Amino acid sequence: MEHRQNNDNQLLKNAIEQMTKLLLAGKLCFSNKAANYTKLPSNKGFVPFFKPASHRYIELVMLINGKAGLQLESETINLTSDKVWAILPHVAHCEGYTSTAASYSVLWTVILSRGVSFFISEHLGSKGRQTTQRYFVEFPQAQQLWDNGCDPDLSGNIVLQAKFFSNLFAACVAAIDHTNNNPSSWSLAQEKLIEQVKDYIQQHYRENVTIADLAEFAGYTPNYLGAIFLKYTNQTIRQYLLAVRLKLAMALLKAGQHQIKEVAFLTGFNDPLYFSRLFGKHYKQPPSLFIKCRSKITKIDSLP
């Protein structure tokens, strides 16, 4: 087991170094640039590993070895080891294989507001798909990189691209330096994984977030992710998601600019009645009573 982990660590380190070289060589391609596409012929029999999904954050993907494909919206392209693909926010995508017998490895780089997560996704023929342990690096420019990656003008604005490259290089250098200087800390601490999951929930709380989505994002099985999340937070993932939504709902109700039904939809609840019951259970009063009490306090505060 330890031997396998050491091999995974070295492979991941080498992949990060290779991606850094490609970035320096100007080999970054954006997912909305048609000229960058090398379409995969239909007779190659591309098979996606999961249903295409889009995210609010930007991701990078690079082929390490073997043959693999990438579905971007309705197009299927051939991944090559001489390019790094930047998959822009809200672009539906998924990886896949072109032969059930062939194997491949790809490096995924997920840019989050707290840092950057690197992991390798492998197709091992008949054994299916697996991911290595993630390596998560925190660095001072993380929030700037997140902001650059979420900017809708990134792929067409040279100034934004320069800022993005600069901050991304800082992340890669930080990861390489840390793994060189701290070889025993390669494995991502479970606490950091939980922080990544929390970050994902806080970015996607309005959507229909499922444990399966989070498990896919984290690279673990749903049961394992659920177990370690409960261990470190004393909450289930669902309890945490509801707490995030209800806290935001409380803030919106305090602001007094939305009706209860609007607040429900803005915080990810499709059923306003269900929202009201949960809000009442969590805060010991229904949202309608909360608004009335807030209104009375506001009137008293406005008296001379």
ChimeraX commands (.cxc) that place a marker at each C-alpha (Angstrom):
marker #1 position 0.00,0.00,0.00 radius 0.5
marker #1 position 2.80,2.41,0.95 radius 0.5
marker #1 position 4.70,1.50,-2.22 radius 0.5
marker #1 position 1.61,2.30,-4.32 radius 0.5
marker #1 position 1.15,5.61,-2.51 radius 0.5
marker #1 position 4.80,6.58,-3.11 radius 0.5
marker #1 position 4.38,5.75,-6.81 radius 0.5
marker #1 position 1.20,7.85,-6.96 radius 0.5
marker #1 position 2.97,10.74,-5.25 radius 0.5
marker #1 position 5.88,10.66,-7.68 radius 0.5
marker #1 position 3.55,10.42,-10.68 radius 0.5
marker #1 position 1.56,13.39,-9.44 radius 0.5
marker #1 position 4.70,15.43,-8.78 radius 0.5
marker #1 position 6.05,14.66,-12.27 radius 0.5
marker #1 position 2.68,15.59,-13.80 radius 0.5
marker #1 position 2.61,18.98,-12.04 radius 0.5
marker #1 position 6.12,19.69,-13.28 radius 0.5
marker #1 position 5.15,18.68,-16.83 radius 0.5
marker #1 position 2.07,20.91,-16.75 radius 0.5
marker #1 position 4.22,23.82,-15.56 radius 0.5
marker #1 position 6.57,23.31,-18.54 radius 0.5
marker #1 position 3.63,23.29,-20.97 radius 0.5
marker #1 position 2.19,26.45,-19.45 radius 0.5
marker #1 position 5.55,28.19,-19.79 radius 0.5
marker #1 position 5.66,27.07,-23.43 radius 0.5
marker #1 position 2.28,28.69,-24.09 radius 0.5
marker #1 position 0.42,25.39,-24.55 radius 0.5
marker #1 position -2.73,26.36,-22.66 radius 0.5
marker #1 position -5.94,26.02,-24.72 radius 0.5
marker #1 position -9.32,27.42,-23.72 radius 0.5
marker #1 position -12.43,25.29,-24.02 radius 0.5
marker #1 position -14.43,27.88,-25.97 radius 0.5
marker #1 position -11.88,28.34,-28.75 radius 0.5
marker #1 position -13.04,26.26,-31.73 radius 0.5
marker #1 position -9.60,26.52,-33.37 radius 0.5
marker #1 position -8.11,24.50,-30.51 radius 0.5
marker #1 position -10.37,21.50,-31.09 radius 0.5
marker #1 position -9.06,18.26,-32.54 radius 0.5
marker #1 position -12.33,16.39,-32.87 radius 0.5
marker #1 position -12.32,12.72,-32.03 radius 0.5
marker #1 position -13.71,10.65,-34.94 radius 0.5
marker #1 position -17.01,9.00,-34.14 radius 0.5
marker #1 position -15.62,5.58,-35.01 radius 0.5
marker #1 position -13.22,5.81,-32.07 radius 0.5
marker #1 position -16.10,4.82,-29.81 radius 0.5
marker #1 position -15.66,7.45,-27.09 radius 0.5
marker #1 position -17.26,6.29,-23.82 radius 0.5
marker #1 position -17.73,8.95,-21.10 radius 0.5
marker #1 position -17.09,7.95,-17.50 radius 0.5
marker #1 position -19.95,10.03,-16.16 radius 0.5
marker #1 position -22.65,12.42,-17.26 radius 0.5
marker #1 position -21.20,15.76,-18.46 radius 0.5
marker #1 position -21.25,18.35,-15.68 radius 0.5
marker #1 position -20.41,22.04,-15.43 radius 0.5
marker #1 position -18.98,23.98,-12.49 radius 0.5
marker #1 position -18.65,27.56,-11.36 radius 0.5
marker #1 position -14.89,27.24,-11.20 radius 0.5
marker #1 position -12.25,26.71,-13.88 radius 0.5
marker #1 position -10.45,23.37,-14.28 radius 0.5
marker #1 position -7.35,22.31,-16.19 radius 0.5
marker #1 position -6.78,18.88,-17.69 radius 0.5
marker #1 position -3.65,17.36,-19.24 radius 0.5
marker #1 position -3.00,13.90,-20.66 radius 0.5
marker #1 position -0.10,12.16,-18.92 radius 0.5
marker #1 position -0.01,8.93,-20.90 radius 0.5
marker #1 position -2.19,6.61,-22.97 radius 0.5
marker #1 position -5.19,7.70,-25.06 radius 0.5
marker #1 position -8.17,9.58,-23.69 radius 0.5
marker #1 position -10.95,11.82,-24.88 radius 0.5
marker #1 position -12.71,14.84,-23.42 radius 0.5
marker #1 position -16.30,15.83,-24.07 radius 0.5
marker #1 position -16.88,19.60,-24.12 radius 0.5
marker #1 position -20.55,20.46,-24.54 radius 0.5
marker #1 position -21.53,18.61,-27.75 radius 0.5
marker #1 position -17.98,18.13,-29.05 radius 0.5
marker #1 position -15.63,15.24,-28.27 radius 0.5
marker #1 position -11.93,16.02,-28.57 radius 0.5
marker #1 position -8.76,14.00,-28.42 radius 0.5
marker #1 position -6.55,14.76,-25.42 radius 0.5
marker #1 position -2.82,14.98,-26.17 radius 0.5
marker #1 position 0.21,15.22,-23.91 radius 0.5
marker #1 position 1.43,18.47,-25.52 radius 0.5
marker #1 position -1.52,20.65,-24.44 radius 0.5
marker #1 position -3.22,21.79,-21.27 radius 0.5
marker #1 position -6.95,22.42,-21.56 radius 0.5
marker #1 position -8.64,25.13,-19.51 radius 0.5
marker #1 position -12.28,24.17,-19.04 radius 0.5
marker #1 position -14.07,27.42,-18.38 radius 0.5
marker #1 position -16.84,27.79,-15.79 radius 0.5
marker #1 position -20.27,26.54,-16.90 radius 0.5
marker #1 position -18.86,24.45,-19.77 radius 0.5
marker #1 position -20.33,20.92,-19.54 radius 0.5
marker #1 position -17.56,18.33,-19.76 radius 0.5
marker #1 position -16.43,14.82,-18.88 radius 0.5
marker #1 position -13.47,12.58,-19.57 radius 0.5
marker #1 position -13.70,9.17,-21.22 radius 0.5
marker #1 position -11.86,6.35,-22.91 radius 0.5
marker #1 position -11.72,5.19,-26.50 radius 0.5
marker #1 position -11.01,1.53,-25.78 radius 0.5
marker #1 position -12.11,-0.66,-22.89 radius 0.5
marker #1 position -8.77,-2.45,-23.03 radius 0.5
marker #1 position -6.55,0.64,-23.15 radius 0.5
marker #1 position -5.33,2.54,-20.09 radius 0.5
marker #1 position -4.55,6.22,-19.59 radius 0.5
marker #1 position -3.77,8.83,-16.96 radius 0.5
marker #1 position -4.80,12.50,-16.93 radius 0.5
marker #1 position -3.95,15.30,-14.53 radius 0.5
marker #1 position -6.84,17.42,-13.27 radius 0.5
marker #1 position -6.21,20.81,-11.68 radius 0.5
marker #1 position -9.17,22.29,-9.82 radius 0.5
marker #1 position -8.96,25.97,-8.93 radius 0.5
marker #1 position -10.78,26.87,-5.72 radius 0.5
marker #1 position -10.98,30.07,-3.72 radius 0.5
marker #1 position -8.77,28.67,-0.95 radius 0.5
marker #1 position -6.14,27.06,-3.18 radius 0.5
marker #1 position -5.55,24.59,-6.00 radius 0.5
marker #1 position -6.22,20.85,-5.95 radius 0.5
marker #1 position -4.25,18.43,-8.15 radius 0.5
marker #1 position -5.20,14.82,-8.76 radius 0.5
marker #1 position -4.69,12.11,-11.35 radius 0.5
marker #1 position -7.57,10.24,-12.93 radius 0.5
marker #1 position -6.71,6.83,-14.36 radius 0.5
marker #1 position -8.49,4.38,-16.59 radius 0.5
marker #1 position -7.10,0.91,-15.89 radius 0.5
marker #1 position -8.77,-1.13,-18.59 radius 0.5
marker #1 position -11.22,-3.65,-17.16 radius 0.5
marker #1 position -10.66,-2.30,-13.62 radius 0.5
marker #1 position -12.41,0.93,-14.52 radius 0.5
marker #1 position -11.58,4.44,-13.29 radius 0.5
marker #1 position -9.85,5.51,-10.12 radius 0.5
marker #1 position -8.24,8.66,-8.75 radius 0.5
marker #1 position -5.09,9.10,-6.72 radius 0.5
marker #1 position -5.10,11.01,-3.47 radius 0.5
marker #1 position -5.42,14.72,-4.03 radius 0.5
marker #1 position -2.68,17.22,-3.33 radius 0.5
marker #1 position -4.09,20.56,-2.20 radius 0.5
marker #1 position -1.87,23.63,-2.06 radius 0.5
marker #1 position -2.76,26.89,-0.36 radius 0.5
marker #1 position -0.90,30.02,-1.42 radius 0.5
marker #1 position -1.31,33.81,-1.06 radius 0.5
marker #1 position -2.65,34.43,-4.59 radius 0.5
marker #1 position -5.39,31.76,-4.38 radius 0.5
marker #1 position -8.31,34.21,-4.22 radius 0.5
marker #1 position -6.87,36.24,-7.11 radius 0.5
marker #1 position -6.51,33.09,-9.21 radius 0.5
marker #1 position -10.09,32.12,-8.39 radius 0.5
marker #1 position -11.33,35.57,-9.44 radius 0.5
marker #1 position -9.31,35.44,-12.69 radius 0.5
marker #1 position -10.62,31.97,-13.52 radius 0.5
marker #1 position -14.25,32.98,-12.97 radius 0.5
marker #1 position -14.04,36.12,-15.12 radius 0.5
marker #1 position -16.18,35.56,-18.27 radius 0.5
marker #1 position -13.69,37.61,-20.35 radius 0.5
marker #1 position -10.69,35.43,-19.48 radius 0.5
marker #1 position -10.29,33.61,-22.80 radius 0.5
marker #1 position -10.33,36.83,-24.84 radius 0.5
marker #1 position -8.57,39.35,-22.59 radius 0.5
marker #1 position -4.77,39.30,-22.67 radius 0.5
marker #1 position -4.43,41.25,-19.40 radius 0.5
marker #1 position -6.68,38.82,-17.53 radius 0.5
marker #1 position -4.78,35.90,-19.07 radius 0.5
marker #1 position -1.46,37.35,-17.89 radius 0.5
marker #1 position -2.81,37.64,-14.34 radius 0.5
marker #1 position -4.24,34.13,-14.54 radius 0.5
marker #1 position -0.94,32.65,-15.77 radius 0.5
marker #1 position 1.05,34.50,-13.11 radius 0.5
marker #1 position -1.13,33.25,-10.26 radius 0.5
marker #1 position -1.36,29.74,-11.70 radius 0.5
marker #1 position 2.43,29.52,-11.91 radius 0.5
marker #1 position 2.59,30.59,-8.27 radius 0.5
marker #1 position 0.30,27.66,-7.40 radius 0.5
marker #1 position 2.41,25.17,-9.37 radius 0.5
marker #1 position 5.66,26.45,-7.88 radius 0.5
marker #1 position 4.17,26.31,-4.38 radius 0.5
marker #1 position 3.09,22.70,-4.95 radius 0.5
marker #1 position 6.48,21.65,-6.34 radius 0.5
marker #1 position 8.42,23.43,-3.57 radius 0.5
marker #1 position 6.23,21.98,-0.87 radius 0.5
marker #1 position 6.53,18.41,-2.12 radius 0.5
marker #1 position 10.31,18.78,-2.47 radius 0.5
marker #1 position 10.75,20.22,1.01 radius 0.5
marker #1 position 8.06,18.18,2.77 radius 0.5
marker #1 position 8.01,14.73,1.13 radius 0.5
marker #1 position 6.21,13.20,4.10 radius 0.5
marker #1 position 3.22,15.52,3.68 radius 0.5
marker #1 position 2.16,14.37,0.22 radius 0.5
marker #1 position -1.17,12.93,1.27 radius 0.5
marker #1 position -3.92,15.49,1.53 radius 0.5
marker #1 position -5.05,15.80,5.14 radius 0.5
marker #1 position -8.68,14.85,5.54 radius 0.5
marker #1 position -9.35,18.20,7.17 radius 0.5
marker #1 position -8.30,19.98,3.97 radius 0.5
marker #1 position -10.52,17.70,1.93 radius 0.5
marker #1 position -13.46,18.68,4.14 radius 0.5
marker #1 position -12.61,22.36,3.57 radius 0.5
marker #1 position -12.71,21.76,-0.19 radius 0.5
marker #1 position -16.12,20.09,0.11 radius 0.5
marker #1 position -17.40,22.99,2.21 radius 0.5
marker #1 position -16.08,25.42,-0.37 radius 0.5
marker #1 position -17.86,23.50,-3.13 radius 0.5
marker #1 position -21.15,23.58,-1.19 radius 0.5
marker #1 position -20.82,27.32,-0.56 radius 0.5
marker #1 position -20.34,27.90,-4.28 radius 0.5
marker #1 position -23.15,25.56,-5.44 radius 0.5
marker #1 position -25.75,25.86,-2.65 radius 0.5
marker #1 position -28.43,27.09,-5.08 radius 0.5
marker #1 position -28.10,23.95,-7.19 radius 0.5
marker #1 position -29.31,20.42,-6.56 radius 0.5
marker #1 position -26.10,19.37,-4.80 radius 0.5
marker #1 position -25.95,15.62,-4.17 radius 0.5
marker #1 position -23.50,13.47,-2.24 radius 0.5
marker #1 position -22.71,11.74,-5.53 radius 0.5
marker #1 position -21.67,15.12,-7.03 radius 0.5
marker #1 position -19.45,15.87,-4.05 radius 0.5
marker #1 position -17.93,12.39,-4.09 radius 0.5
marker #1 position -17.07,12.77,-7.77 radius 0.5
marker #1 position -15.52,16.17,-7.04 radius 0.5
marker #1 position -13.49,14.77,-4.13 radius 0.5
marker #1 position -12.45,11.55,-5.84 radius 0.5
marker #1 position -13.89,9.26,-3.16 radius 0.5
marker #1 position -16.90,7.00,-2.80 radius 0.5
marker #1 position -20.06,8.64,-1.40 radius 0.5
marker #1 position -20.00,6.45,1.73 radius 0.5
marker #1 position -16.36,7.25,2.54 radius 0.5
marker #1 position -16.79,10.97,1.95 radius 0.5
marker #1 position -19.92,11.01,4.09 radius 0.5
marker #1 position -18.13,9.18,6.91 radius 0.5
marker #1 position -15.12,11.50,7.10 radius 0.5
marker #1 position -17.30,14.61,6.74 radius 0.5
marker #1 position -19.35,13.49,9.75 radius 0.5
marker #1 position -16.16,12.65,11.65 radius 0.5
marker #1 position -14.65,16.13,11.29 radius 0.5
marker #1 position -17.77,18.30,11.39 radius 0.5
marker #1 position -20.25,16.34,13.54 radius 0.5
marker #1 position -22.73,17.00,10.74 radius 0.5
marker #1 position -23.86,15.03,7.75 radius 0.5
marker #1 position -23.27,16.63,4.36 radius 0.5
marker #1 position -27.00,17.24,4.02 radius 0.5
marker #1 position -27.15,18.93,7.43 radius 0.5
marker #1 position -24.29,21.22,6.49 radius 0.5
marker #1 position -25.86,22.10,3.12 radius 0.5
marker #1 position -29.16,22.99,4.80 radius 0.5
marker #1 position -27.35,25.06,7.44 radius 0.5
marker #1 position -25.57,27.05,4.71 radius 0.5
marker #1 position -28.84,27.66,2.86 radius 0.5
marker #1 position -30.75,28.66,6.01 radius 0.5
marker #1 position -28.01,31.04,7.17 radius 0.5
marker #1 position -28.12,32.81,3.81 radius 0.5
marker #1 position -31.91,32.84,3.94 radius 0.5
marker #1 position -31.76,34.55,7.35 radius 0.5
marker #1 position -29.47,37.23,5.89 radius 0.5
marker #1 position -31.83,37.83,2.95 radius 0.5
marker #1 position -34.86,38.08,5.24 radius 0.5
marker #1 position -33.00,40.56,7.45 radius 0.5
marker #1 position -32.23,42.68,4.39 radius 0.5
marker #1 position -35.99,42.90,3.75 radius 0.5
marker #1 position -35.72,43.11,-0.04 radius 0.5
marker #1 position -37.33,39.77,-0.96 radius 0.5
marker #1 position -40.54,37.93,-0.23 radius 0.5
marker #1 position -40.40,34.55,1.51 radius 0.5
marker #1 position -41.02,32.67,-1.74 radius 0.5
marker #1 position -38.17,34.53,-3.43 radius 0.5
marker #1 position -35.81,33.84,-0.55 radius 0.5
marker #1 position -36.63,30.15,-0.77 radius 0.5
marker #1 position -35.71,29.95,-4.45 radius 0.5
marker #1 position -32.61,32.14,-4.04 radius 0.5
marker #1 position -31.22,29.76,-1.42 radius 0.5
marker #1 position -31.83,26.52,-3.29 radius 0.5
marker #1 position -35.27,25.47,-2.01 radius 0.5
marker #1 position -37.74,24.59,-4.75 radius 0.5
marker #1 position -40.64,24.32,-2.30 radius 0.5
marker #1 position -41.39,27.50,-0.23 radius 0.5
marker #1 position -43.55,25.54,2.24 radius 0.5
marker #1 position -40.74,23.06,2.88 radius 0.5
marker #1 position -38.36,26.01,3.31 radius 0.5
marker #1 position -40.68,27.63,5.85 radius 0.5
marker #1 position -40.94,24.41,7.89 radius 0.5
marker #1 position -37.16,23.96,7.95 radius 0.5
marker #1 position -36.56,27.62,8.79 radius 0.5
marker #1 position -39.06,27.43,11.65 radius 0.5
marker #1 position -37.49,24.25,13.00 radius 0.5
marker #1 position -33.96,25.66,12.78 radius 0.5
marker #1 position -34.61,29.18,14.12 radius 0.5
marker #1 position -37.59,28.38,16.38 radius 0.5
marker #1 position -39.92,30.68,14.44 radius 0.5
marker #1 position -41.32,30.63,10.89 radius 0.5
marker #1 position -40.00,33.19,8.39 radius 0.5
marker #1 position -43.34,35.08,8.41 radius 0.5
marker #1 position -43.03,35.70,12.18 radius 0.5
marker #1 position -39.37,36.59,11.80 radius 0.5
marker #1 position -40.29,39.28,9.25 radius 0.5
marker #1 position -43.00,40.70,11.53 radius 0.5
marker #1 position -40.63,40.87,14.49 radius 0.5
marker #1 position -37.96,42.50,12.35 radius 0.5
marker #1 position -40.50,45.04,11.09 radius 0.5
marker #1 position -41.47,46.00,14.66 radius 0.5
marker #1 position -37.83,46.42,15.66 radius 0.5
marker #1 position -37.20,48.59,12.61 radius 0.5
marker #1 position -40.16,50.87,13.50 radius 0.5
marker #1 position -38.97,51.24,17.11 radius 0.5
marker #1 position -35.43,52.07,15.96 radius 0.5
marker #1 position -36.80,54.76,13.65 radius 0.5
marker #1 position -38.69,56.59,16.45 radius 0.5
marker #1 position -37.23,59.96,17.47 radius 0.5
marker link #1:1,2 radius 0.2
marker link #1:2,3 radius 0.2
marker link #1:3,4 radius 0.2
marker link #1:4,5 radius 0.2
marker link #1:5,6 radius 0.2
marker link #1:6,7 radius 0.2
marker link #1:7,8 radius 0.2
marker link #1:8,9 radius 0.2
marker link #1:9,10 radius 0.2
marker link #1:10,11 radius 0.2
marker link #1:11,12 radius 0.2
marker link #1:12,13 radius 0.2
marker link #1:13,14 radius 0.2
marker link #1:14,15 radius 0.2
marker link #1:15,16 radius 0.2
marker link #1:16,17 radius 0.2
marker link #1:17,18 radius 0.2
marker link #1:18,19 radius 0.2
marker link #1:19,20 radius 0.2
marker link #1:20,21 radius 0.2
marker link #1:21,22 radius 0.2
marker link #1:22,23 radius 0.2
marker link #1:23,24 radius 0.2
marker link #1:24,25 radius 0.2
marker link #1:25,26 radius 0.2
marker link #1:26,27 radius 0.2
marker link #1:27,28 radius 0.2
marker link #1:28,29 radius 0.2
marker link #1:29,30 radius 0.2
marker link #1:30,31 radius 0.2
marker link #1:31,32 radius 0.2
marker link #1:32,33 radius 0.2
marker link #1:33,34 radius 0.2
marker link #1:34,35 radius 0.2
marker link #1:35,36 radius 0.2
marker link #1:36,37 radius 0.2
marker link #1:37,38 radius 0.2
marker link #1:38,39 radius 0.2
marker link #1:39,40 radius 0.2
marker link #1:40,41 radius 0.2
marker link #1:41,42 radius 0.2
marker link #1:42,43 radius 0.2
marker link #1:43,44 radius 0.2
marker link #1:44,45 radius 0.2
marker link #1:45,46 radius 0.2
marker link #1:46,47 radius 0.2
marker link #1:47,48 radius 0.2
marker link #1:48,49 radius 0.2
marker link #1:49,50 radius 0.2
marker link #1:50,51 radius 0.2
marker link #1:51,52 radius 0.2
marker link #1:52,53 radius 0.2
marker link #1:53,54 radius 0.2
marker link #1:54,55 radius 0.2
marker link #1:55,56 radius 0.2
marker link #1:56,57 radius 0.2
marker link #1:57,58 radius 0.2
marker link #1:58,59 radius 0.2
marker link #1:59,60 radius 0.2
marker link #1:60,61 radius 0.2
marker link #1:61,62 radius 0.2
marker link #1:62,63 radius 0.2
marker link #1:63,64 radius 0.2
marker link #1:64,65 radius 0.2
marker link #1:65,66 radius 0.2
marker link #1:66,67 radius 0.2
marker link #1:67,68 radius 0.2
marker link #1:68,69 radius 0.2
marker link #1:69,70 radius 0.2
marker link #1:70,71 radius 0.2
marker link #1:71,72 radius 0.2
marker link #1:72,73 radius 0.2
marker link #1:73,74 radius 0.2
marker link #1:74,75 radius 0.2
marker link #1:75,76 radius 0.2
marker link #1:76,77 radius 0.2
marker link #1:77,78 radius 0.2
marker link #1:78,79 radius 0.2
marker link #1:79,80 radius 0.2
marker link #1:80,81 radius 0.2
marker link #1:81,82 radius 0.2
marker link #1:82,83 radius 0.2
marker link #1:83,84 radius 0.2
marker link #1:84,85 radius 0.2
marker link #1:85,86 radius 0.2
marker link #1:86,87 radius 0.2
marker link #1:87,88 radius 0.2
marker link #1:88,89 radius 0.2
marker link #1:89,90 radius 0.2
marker link #1:90,91 radius 0.2
marker link #1:91,92 radius 0.2
marker link #1:92,93 radius 0.2
marker link #1:93,94 radius 0.2
marker link #1:94,95 radius 0.2
marker link #1:95,96 radius 0.2
marker link #1:96,97 radius 0.2
marker link #1:97,98 radius 0.2
marker link #1:98,99 radius 0.2
marker link #1:99,100 radius 0.2
marker link #1:100,101 radius 0.2
marker link #1:101,102 radius 0.2
marker link #1:102,103 radius 0.2
marker link #1:103,104 radius 0.2
marker link #1:104,105 radius 0.2
marker link #1:105,106 radius 0.2
marker link #1:106,107 radius 0.2
marker link #1:107,108 radius 0.2
marker link #1:108,109 radius 0.2
marker link #1:109,110 radius 0.2
marker link #1:110,111 radius 0.2
marker link #1:111,112 radius 0.2
marker link #1:112,113 radius 0.2
marker link #1:113,114 radius 0.2
marker link #1:114,115 radius 0.2
marker link #1:115,116 radius 0.2
marker link #1:116,117 radius 0.2
marker link #1:117,118 radius 0.2
marker link #1:118,119 radius 0.2
marker link #1:119,120 radius 0.2
marker link #1:120,121 radius 0.2
marker link #1:121,122 radius 0.2
marker link #1:122,123 radius 0.2
marker link #1:123,124 radius 0.2
marker link #1:124,125 radius 0.2
marker link #1:125,126 radius 0.2
marker link #1:126,127 radius 0.2
marker link #1:127,128 radius 0.2
marker link #1:128,129 radius 0.2
marker link #1:129,130 radius 0.2
marker link #1:130,131 radius 0.2
marker link #1:131,132 radius 0.2
marker link #1:132,133 radius 0.2
marker link #1:133,134 radius 0.2
marker link #1:134,135 radius 0.2
marker link #1:135,136 radius 0.2
marker link #1:136,137 radius 0.2
marker link #1:137,138 radius 0.2
marker link #1:138,139 radius 0.2
marker link #1:139,140 radius 0.2
marker link #1:140,141 radius 0.2
marker link #1:141,142 radius 0.2
marker link #1:142,143 radius 0.2
marker link #1:143,144 radius 0.2
marker link #1:144,145 radius 0.2
marker link #1:145,146 radius 0.2
marker link #1:146,147 radius 0.2
marker link #1:147,148 radius 0.2
marker link #1:148,149 radius 0.2
marker link #1:149,150 radius 0.2
marker link #1:150,151 radius 0.2
marker link #1:151,152 radius 0.2
marker link #1:152,153 radius 0.2
marker link #1:153,154 radius 0.2
marker link #1:154,155 radius 0.2
marker link #1:155,156 radius 0.2
marker link #1:156,157 radius 0.2
marker link #1:157,158 radius 0.2
marker link #1:158,159 radius 0.2
marker link #1:159,160 radius 0.2
marker link #1:160,161 radius 0.2
marker link #1:161,162 radius 0.2
marker link #1:162,163 radius 0.2
marker link #1:163,164 radius 0.2
marker link #1:164,165 radius 0.2
marker link #1:165,166 radius 0.2
marker link #1:166,167 radius 0.2
marker link #1:167,168 radius 0.2
marker link #1:168,169 radius 0.2
marker link #1:169,170 radius 0.2
marker link #1:170,171 radius 0.2
marker link #1:171,172 radius 0.2
marker link #1:172,173 radius 0.2
marker link #1:173,174 radius 0.2
marker link #1:174,175 radius 0.2
marker link #1:175,176 radius 0.2
marker link #1:176,177 radius 0.2
marker link #1:177,178 radius 0.2
marker link #1:178,179 radius 0.2
marker link #1:179,180 radius 0.2
marker link #1:180,181 radius 0.2
marker link #1:181,182 radius 0.2
marker link #1:182,183 radius 0.2
marker link #1:183,184 radius 0.2
marker link #1:184,185 radius 0.2
marker link #1:185,186 radius 0.2
marker link #1:186,187 radius 0.2
marker link #1:187,188 radius 0.2
marker link #1:188,189 radius 0.2
marker link #1:189,190 radius 0.2
marker link #1:190,191 radius 0.2
marker link #1:191,192 radius 0.2
marker link #1:192,193 radius 0.2
marker link #1:193,194 radius 0.2
marker link #1:194,195 radius 0.2
marker link #1:195,196 radius 0.2
marker link #1:196,197 radius 0.2
marker link #1:197,198 radius 0.2
marker link #1:198,199 radius 0.2
marker link #1:199,200 radius 0.2
marker link #1:200,201 radius 0.2
marker link #1:201,202 radius 0.2
marker link #1:202,203 radius 0.2
marker link #1:203,204 radius 0.2
marker link #1:204,205 radius 0.2
marker link #1:205,206 radius 0.2
marker link #1:206,207 radius 0.2
marker link #1:207,208 radius 0.2
marker link #1:208,209 radius 0.2
marker link #1:209,210 radius 0.2
marker link #1:210,211 radius 0.2
marker link #1:211,212 radius 0.2
marker link #1:212,213 radius 0.2
marker link #1:213,214 radius 0.2
marker link #1:214,215 radius 0.2
marker link #1:215,216 radius 0.2
marker link #1:216,217 radius 0.2
marker link #1:217,218 radius 0.2
marker link #1:218,219 radius 0.2
marker link #1:219,220 radius 0.2
marker link #1:220,221 radius 0.2
marker link #1:221,222 radius 0.2
marker link #1:222,223 radius 0.2
marker link #1:223,224 radius 0.2
marker link #1:224,225 radius 0.2
marker link #1:225,226 radius 0.2
marker link #1:226,227 radius 0.2
marker link #1:227,228 radius 0.2
marker link #1:228,229 radius 0.2
marker link #1:229,230 radius 0.2
marker link #1:230,231 radius 0.2
marker link #1:231,232 radius 0.2
marker link #1:232,233 radius 0.2
marker link #1:233,234 radius 0.2
marker link #1:234,235 radius 0.2
marker link #1:235,236 radius 0.2
marker link #1:236,237 radius 0.2
marker link #1:237,238 radius 0.2
marker link #1:238,239 radius 0.2
marker link #1:239,240 radius 0.2
marker link #1:240,241 radius 0.2
marker link #1:241,242 radius 0.2
marker link #1:242,243 radius 0.2
marker link #1:243,244 radius 0.2
marker link #1:244,245 radius 0.2
marker link #1:245,246 radius 0.2
marker link #1:246,247 radius 0.2
marker link #1:247,248 radius 0.2
marker link #1:248,249 radius 0.2
marker link #1:249,250 radius 0.2
marker link #1:250,251 radius 0.2
marker link #1:251,252 radius 0.2
marker link #1:252,253 radius 0.2
marker link #1:253,254 radius 0.2
marker link #1:254,255 radius 0.2
marker link #1:255,256 radius 0.2
marker link #1:256,257 radius 0.2
marker link #1:257,258 radius 0.2
marker link #1:258,259 radius 0.2
marker link #1:259,260 radius 0.2
marker link #1:260,261 radius 0.2
marker link #1:261,262 radius 0.2
marker link #1:262,263 radius 0.2
marker link #1:263,264 radius 0.2
marker link #1:264,265 radius 0.2
marker link #1:265,266 radius 0.2
marker link #1:266,267 radius 0.2
marker link #1:267,268 radius 0.2
marker link #1:268,269 radius 0.2
marker link #1:269,270 radius 0.2
marker link #1:270,271 radius 0.2
marker link #1:271,272 radius 0.2
marker link #1:272,273 radius 0.2
marker link #1:273,274 radius 0.2
marker link #1:274,275 radius 0.2
marker link #1:275,276 radius 0.2
marker link #1:276,277 radius 0.2
marker link #1:277,278 radius 0.2
marker link #1:278,279 radius 0.2
marker link #1:279,280 radius 0.2
marker link #1:280,281 radius 0.2
marker link #1:281,282 radius 0.2
marker link #1:282,283 radius 0.2
marker link #1:283,284 radius 0.2
marker link #1:284,285 radius 0.2
marker link #1:285,286 radius 0.2
marker link #1:286,287 radius 0.2
marker link #1:287,288 radius 0.2
marker link #1:288,289 radius 0.2
marker link #1:289,290 radius 0.2
marker link #1:290,291 radius 0.2
marker link #1:291,292 radius 0.2
marker link #1:292,293 radius 0.2
marker link #1:293,294 radius 0.2
marker link #1:294,295 radius 0.2
marker link #1:295,296 radius 0.2
marker link #1:296,297 radius 0.2
marker link #1:297,298 radius 0.2
marker link #1:298,299 radius 0.2
marker link #1:299,300 radius 0.2
marker link #1:300,301 radius 0.2
marker link #1:301,302 radius 0.2
marker link #1:302,303 radius 0.2
marker link #1:303,304 radius 0.2
view
